Amino acid sequence: MTNKIMKNIDLATPLTLGTLVTYQTGQIVSRTLVQNRAVSLTLFAFDTGEEISSHESKGDAMVQLLDGKAKITIGTGEYFLTAGETVVMPAGMPHALLAVEPFKMLLTVIFPG
């Protein structure tokens, strides 16, 4: 079966998303599942203290925490998320992520059409 949309993931197979990325000391590990003009879908694993500094996205970005604990700054607000929680970082608004402890997330970005 050829698939031109999803990559780096088995198709028609039950999976646990958090097992598709592994923690690495002092690093942020990512695995892109979809990347096109409409959507980006990426799994991340952050080691404690690792961060993505403040930046903006052209699309709305939804973070779904799969494991661990993250501090997510959106504009002037700070949010502490744990496994199972989700937050949307609106397009054009500065946001940053920091690993309070190792965490894994699924990041979905929807770009304007």
C-alpha positions as protocol buffer text, in pm:
chain_id: "A"
residue {
  index: 1
  type: MET
  ca { x: 0 y: 0 z: 0 }
}
residue {
  index: 2
  type: THR
  ca { x: 144 y: 336 z: -103 }
}
residue {
  index: 3
  type: ASN
  ca { x: 63 y: 636 z: 111 }
}
residue {
  index: 4
  type: LYS
  ca { x: 166 y: 987 z: 13 }
}
residue {
  index: 5
  type: ILE
  ca { x: 13 y: 1174 z: 310 }
}
residue {
  index: 6
  type: MET
  ca { x: 113 y: 993 z: 632 }
}
residue {
  index: 7
  type: LYS
  ca { x: 477 y: 890 z: 680 }
}
residue {
  index: 8
  type: ASN
  ca { x: 697 y: 743 z: 952 }
}
residue {
  index: 9
  type: ILE
  ca { x: 402 y: 551 z: 1098 }
}
residue {
  index: 10
  type: ASP
  ca { x: 252 y: 207 z: 1033 }
}
residue {
  index: 11
  type: LEU
  ca { x: -88 y: 221 z: 867 }
}
residue {
  index: 12
  type: ALA
  ca { x: -389 y: 7 z: 961 }
}
residue {
  index: 13
  type: THR
  ca { x: -205 y: -92 z: 1282 }
}
residue {
  index: 14
  type: PRO
  ca { x: -311 y: -7 z: 1638 }
}
residue {
  index: 15
  type: LEU
  ca { x: -34 y: 203 z: 1796 }
}
residue {
  index: 16
  type: THR
  ca { x: 48 y: 387 z: 2115 }
}
residue {
  index: 17
  type: LEU
  ca { x: 174 y: 725 z: 1990 }
}
residue {
  index: 18
  type: GLY
  ca { x: 410 y: 783 z: 2282 }
}
residue {
  index: 19
  type: THR
  ca { x: 612 y: 474 z: 2189 }
}
residue {
  index: 20
  type: LEU
  ca { x: 699 y: 619 z: 1847 }
}
residue {
  index: 21
  type: VAL
  ca { x: 947 y: 871 z: 1995 }
}
residue {
  index: 22
  type: THR
  ca { x: 1203 y: 803 z: 2266 }
}
residue {
  index: 23
  type: TYR
  ca { x: 1361 y: 1028 z: 2525 }
}
residue {
  index: 24
  type: GLN
  ca { x: 1727 y: 1115 z: 2466 }
}
residue {
  index: 25
  type: THR
  ca { x: 1941 y: 1287 z: 2728 }
}
residue {
  index: 26
  type: GLY
  ca { x: 1974 y: 1661 z: 2666 }
}
residue {
  index: 27
  type: GLN
  ca { x: 1771 y: 1653 z: 2344 }
}
residue {
  index: 28
  type: ILE
  ca { x: 1439 y: 1712 z: 2177 }
}
residue {
  index: 29
  type: VAL
  ca { x: 1348 y: 1422 z: 1950 }
}
residue {
  index: 30
  type: SER
  ca { x: 1083 y: 1463 z: 1678 }
}
residue {
  index: 31
  type: ARG
  ca { x: 906 y: 1239 z: 1430 }
}
residue {
  index: 32
  type: THR
  ca { x: 705 y: 1403 z: 1150 }
}
residue {
  index: 33
  type: LEU
  ca { x: 391 y: 1216 z: 1051 }
}
residue {
  index: 34
  type: VAL
  ca { x: 240 y: 1471 z: 808 }
}
residue {
  index: 35
  type: GLN
  ca { x: 379 y: 1793 z: 662 }
}
residue {
  index: 36
  type: ASN
  ca { x: 197 y: 1984 z: 387 }
}
residue {
  index: 37
  type: ARG
  ca { x: 38 y: 2325 z: 321 }
}
residue {
  index: 38
  type: ALA
  ca { x: -273 y: 2242 z: 524 }
}
residue {
  index: 39
  type: VAL
  ca { x: -146 y: 2050 z: 826 }
}
residue {
  index: 40
  type: SER
  ca { x: 160 y: 1944 z: 1020 }
}
residue {
  index: 41
  type: LEU
  ca { x: 148 y: 1647 z: 1257 }
}
residue {
  index: 42
  type: THR
  ca { x: 462 y: 1580 z: 1464 }
}
residue {
  index: 43
  type: LEU
  ca { x: 547 y: 1372 z: 1770 }
}
residue {
  index: 44
  type: PHE
  ca { x: 804 y: 1513 z: 2014 }
}
residue {
  index: 45
  type: ALA
  ca { x: 998 y: 1384 z: 2316 }
}
residue {
  index: 46
  type: PHE
  ca { x: 1164 y: 1653 z: 2533 }
}
residue {
  index: 47
  type: ASP
  ca { x: 1422 y: 1577 z: 2801 }
}
residue {
  index: 48
  type: THR
  ca { x: 1396 y: 1774 z: 3128 }
}
residue {
  index: 49
  type: GLY
  ca { x: 1498 y: 2139 z: 3081 }
}
residue {
  index: 50
  type: GLU
  ca { x: 1483 y: 2126 z: 2701 }
}
residue {
  index: 51
  type: GLU
  ca { x: 1276 y: 2399 z: 2540 }
}
residue {
  index: 52
  type: ILE
  ca { x: 1154 y: 2561 z: 2224 }
}
residue {
  index: 53
  type: SER
  ca { x: 1191 y: 2935 z: 2277 }
}
residue {
  index: 54
  type: SER
  ca { x: 920 y: 3188 z: 2202 }
}
residue {
  index: 55
  type: HIS
  ca { x: 807 y: 3196 z: 1841 }
}
residue {
  index: 56
  type: GLU
  ca { x: 488 y: 3232 z: 1637 }
}
residue {
  index: 57
  type: SER
  ca { x: 314 y: 2999 z: 1394 }
}
residue {
  index: 58
  type: LYS
  ca { x: 107 y: 3085 z: 1087 }
}
residue {
  index: 59
  type: GLY
  ca { x: -146 y: 2822 z: 1194 }
}
residue {
  index: 60
  type: ASP
  ca { x: -330 y: 2722 z: 1509 }
}
residue {
  index: 61
  type: ALA
  ca { x: -112 y: 2470 z: 1695 }
}
residue {
  index: 62
  type: MET
  ca { x: -268 y: 2209 z: 1925 }
}
residue {
  index: 63
  type: VAL
  ca { x: -47 y: 2036 z: 2181 }
}
residue {
  index: 64
  type: GLN
  ca { x: -165 y: 1702 z: 2320 }
}
residue {
  index: 65
  type: LEU
  ca { x: 55 y: 1582 z: 2606 }
}
residue {
  index: 66
  type: LEU
  ca { x: 110 y: 1207 z: 2593 }
}
residue {
  index: 67
  type: ASP
  ca { x: 349 y: 1176 z: 2889 }
}
residue {
  index: 68
  type: GLY
  ca { x: 527 y: 1389 z: 3151 }
}
residue {
  index: 69
  type: LYS
  ca { x: 487 y: 1757 z: 3235 }
}
residue {
  index: 70
  type: ALA
  ca { x: 537 y: 2072 z: 3027 }
}
residue {
  index: 71
  type: LYS
  ca { x: 521 y: 2445 z: 3085 }
}
residue {
  index: 72
  type: ILE
  ca { x: 363 y: 2613 z: 2785 }
}
residue {
  index: 73
  type: THR
  ca { x: 366 y: 2990 z: 2754 }
}
residue {
  index: 74
  type: ILE
  ca { x: 106 y: 3149 z: 2526 }
}
residue {
  index: 75
  type: GLY
  ca { x: 131 y: 3527 z: 2508 }
}
residue {
  index: 76
  type: THR
  ca { x: 163 y: 3627 z: 2875 }
}
residue {
  index: 77
  type: GLY
  ca { x: -12 y: 3316 z: 3010 }
}
residue {
  index: 78
  type: GLU
  ca { x: 172 y: 3016 z: 3156 }
}
residue {
  index: 79
  type: TYR
  ca { x: 12 y: 2671 z: 3158 }
}
residue {
  index: 80
  type: PHE
  ca { x: 140 y: 2350 z: 3316 }
}
residue {
  index: 81
  type: LEU
  ca { x: 13 y: 2047 z: 3127 }
}
residue {
  index: 82
  type: THR
  ca { x: 35 y: 1680 z: 3219 }
}
residue {
  index: 83
  type: ALA
  ca { x: -39 y: 1362 z: 3024 }
}
residue {
  index: 84
  type: GLY
  ca { x: -387 y: 1367 z: 2872 }
}
residue {
  index: 85
  type: GLU
  ca { x: -419 y: 1746 z: 2863 }
}
residue {
  index: 86
  type: THR
  ca { x: -440 y: 1964 z: 2553 }
}
residue {
  index: 87
  type: VAL
  ca { x: -400 y: 2333 z: 2474 }
}
residue {
  index: 88
  type: VAL
  ca { x: -426 y: 2533 z: 2150 }
}
residue {
  index: 89
  type: MET
  ca { x: -167 y: 2799 z: 2073 }
}
residue {
  index: 90
  type: PRO
  ca { x: -343 y: 3045 z: 1840 }
}
residue {
  index: 91
  type: ALA
  ca { x: -187 y: 3147 z: 1510 }
}
residue {
  index: 92
  type: GLY
  ca { x: 20 y: 3463 z: 1531 }
}
residue {
  index: 93
  type: MET
  ca { x: 53 y: 3453 z: 1911 }
}
residue {
  index: 94
  type: PRO
  ca { x: 399 y: 3403 z: 2065 }
}
residue {
  index: 95
  type: HIS
  ca { x: 435 y: 3071 z: 2243 }
}
residue {
  index: 96
  type: ALA
  ca { x: 712 y: 2860 z: 2399 }
}
residue {
  index: 97
  type: LEU
  ca { x: 748 y: 2511 z: 2549 }
}
residue {
  index: 98
  type: LEU
  ca { x: 966 y: 2393 z: 2838 }
}
residue {
  index: 99
  type: ALA
  ca { x: 1008 y: 2040 z: 2979 }
}
residue {
  index: 100
  type: VAL
  ca { x: 943 y: 2065 z: 3353 }
}
residue {
  index: 101
  type: GLU
  ca { x: 1011 y: 1690 z: 3344 }
}
residue {
  index: 102
  type: PRO
  ca { x: 1055 y: 1468 z: 3038 }
}
residue {
  index: 103
  type: PHE
  ca { x: 742 y: 1491 z: 2824 }
}
residue {
  index: 104
  type: LYS
  ca { x: 605 y: 1364 z: 2496 }
}
residue {
  index: 105
  type: MET
  ca { x: 349 y: 1542 z: 2284 }
}
residue {
  index: 106
  type: LEU
  ca { x: 162 y: 1527 z: 1958 }
}
residue {
  index: 107
  type: LEU
  ca { x: 167 y: 1867 z: 1786 }
}
residue {
  index: 108
  type: THR
  ca { x: -101 y: 1936 z: 1526 }
}
residue {
  index: 109
  type: VAL
  ca { x: -78 y: 2261 z: 1331 }
}
residue {
  index: 110
  type: ILE
  ca { x: -363 y: 2362 z: 1101 }
}
residue {
  index: 111
  type: PHE
  ca { x: -265 y: 2628 z: 848 }
}
residue {
  index: 112
  type: PRO
  ca { x: -510 y: 2878 z: 696 }
}
residue {
  index: 113
  type: GLY
  ca { x: -635 y: 2792 z: 351 }
}
